[in-house]
Amino acid sequence: MDEDLLSQGTKSKGAISQAWTRLSQIYQSTLDSWTPHARLRWGSTCFLLILFGLRIFAKQGWYIVTYALGIYHLNLFIAFLTPKIDPAMDFDAEDNGPELPTRANEEFRPFIRRLPEFKFWYSVTRSTVIGFICTFFECFNIPVFWPILVMYFITLFCITMKRQIKHMIKYRYLPFTHGKPKYQGHEDQGKVIISK
């Protein structure tokens, strides 16, 4: 009798494990299919953030949740702007990997982010969904004087961005690119001839 119960328990654990594995595969497949559609992903995340803001505005509460979400998004944004190998910590570039070019005649090296764009989007979206869910629970609605939180967030944002911009200027990198550079050759000044 005990062996039958034990074998049923093992079978149910196996079924649960298989179902969880299958759900994980479907979830990962969905994320993989969204990867090339950056504008659609960010548009849906902005829409979710607007819904979150409207809920906070309509309910007049959950300011601590909003503040925590803002601080978390600020940390994610800073990680997105920062190079993977920080030049400030790069004392010996040969041992730690490539460093950012500091002169115009140096070889171009692509900017590698500490937090890639997809992980940045995923973390922002996931945290916004969690924050939105938190607004349905009264235990997270802690009464605070929200203007102080807003002023503190603006101050923290300004100080953090000032430090990041100084870092970018000091080590001469720009975390955004506007497309592939186009080179013009000297001999390519004639008309295009189409052969028949």
Salt bridges, closest charged atoms under 4 A:
ASP86 OD1 - HIS167 NE2 2.75
GLU106 OE2 - ARG103 NH1 3.18
GLU117 OE1 - ARG41 NH2 3.04
